[in-house]
Amino acid sequence: MLFATMNRLLTILAAVLVAFSATALVPQILSDNHAMLRVDATGKYLLLPVQEKEENAYVRVIVDNEQVQTLNVRFAVDKVDYYVPLDIQRFGNKKVLVDISFHGDRRTTGVVKDFVCWREMRVSNTFDDSNRERFRPAYHHTPAYGWMNDPNGMFYKDGVWHLYYQFNPYGSQWENMTWGHSTSTDLIHWTPQPIAIEPDALGTIFSGSCVTNGNDVVAIYTSAGQNQTQSIAISHDNGMTFDKYEGNPVLTSDVPDFRDPNPFWNSDINAWNLILAAGQEMNIYSSKDLKSWKYESSFGKEYGNHGGVWECPDLMKIDGKWVLLCNINPGGPFGGSATQYFVGDFDGHKFTCESMPKVTKWMDYGKDHYATVSFYNAPAGRHVVIAWMSNWQYANQVPTRQFRSANSIPRDLGLFTDGEESYVSVKPSPEMLAARGVKVKKPTETCEIVVDVKNSMELTLSNANGEQVVMTYDAAKQTFAMDRTASGDASFSEAFPVVTVAPTHGAIKQLRIFVDRCSIEAFDADGKMAMTNLVFPTTPYTNIKVKGGKATIYQINY
Ligand code: FRU
């Protein structure tokens, strides 16, 4: 009898507890597309359930009647793909009101209340970002979770390489642009750091750059609001946190695509220069204080490739010549995004290209090499660049979920000539040699393959499921090609299966090929050819066949 009563009491208690925890996150449905949720900030995070195929809902976070944050989230309607963490602890112990407006076909009258997200949303002290992805590279930089595109604001200071990046903290597709941050002391092992710069009333935070100015680090980025304008933020703690300048924006224009500022100190004119993308040209400015900018000139009309918008410029002096990097999307040699560049002269006011206007030079002949920019203040006058290893044609669809996109391995740039023309040489940074491990007999999913080449060569990497990547060096034609048409999963985009071909500018003696789970980066060891391609084999390539060359395979230490 006593036992039965106790049992009943326990059942009632359990029901009350369930009801209580459920009522804590029961939404107020206000219309067919509008709901509010009151959340007690009793934990660190509100975990938001995401379903990628749904449309974005517009979320306003309200504390003390003030709108403190806005974001777009693809809330789960009938199935949760994954969760993303909304930091609510930063609002102290205050109640947080989450105001959600849904869009799209799924919100028809009466349905919003049945969306799975209400049941699945919860407050938690932890967010599990341990890796769940087979295709997560081991020695390339990736975000722990969420979406990443362009590398931003890269600089070197006091022995630390800083890498910021275009980050969506609330989903693994492009949205809510924010600057994520990672640091490294060897360009191979990256430590995730707290978010560096968040959207504000001027807009989301698009691509930009950092410079070191005495002890400070100054970031200049595009505020992507109703229009694209340029803003600055200053860090007094080596780039860990930034204070936005109260006079933002510092540079405006009526050109709609006006973005990706990249400044550098130019001792020739004893002032700062800035290059940024304006439609299909690059604008150049100068300044004494990084705040007020004088327009100097534009470069690009009728030069190089104009198959798309010009983005993410960089301007640097390499071996006495000036090199202007110009990322372009679309218009790449094999469709979509790619990095072109121009070699010439720059006097602090105007860039003059030394080639004929129609000459187009590509830095990397793969399909997955974009938004390449260099580290500011790299040691020993080095020009170290990193590219985003994807392509806007399918970046949002590649077969990963917890995160999307990786960056390329670091590369050091130089110059070489072929005939009358100067070209940029691209070599894996010396740090990659330090990562070389023991020799192994067969390729692994994380290895470097060094191929000594005599004449023409064909190298095939394949797996147990018959998937393969074929790399061909044609000595007569002086071309290198990579065929990924049968490389594995390509179901996510018709633009993915492709053969990419590069000129080799002379004979290749040695190739260095870096494999890391979902990518292959092939380099002429002398730097005259680079090719970066993603691959998604259903099981790792563990077979190798080489005709016309001798391959040595090294494990990569990570
Ligand atoms: C290049 C780019 C930049 C822009 C950013 C937005 O990939 O389109 O021009 O600043 O991405 O995320």
Residues whose N, C-alpha, C, O or C-beta is under 5 A from the ligand:
A	BS01	FRU	D150 Q166 M177 F206 S207 R259 D260 E311 C312 A371
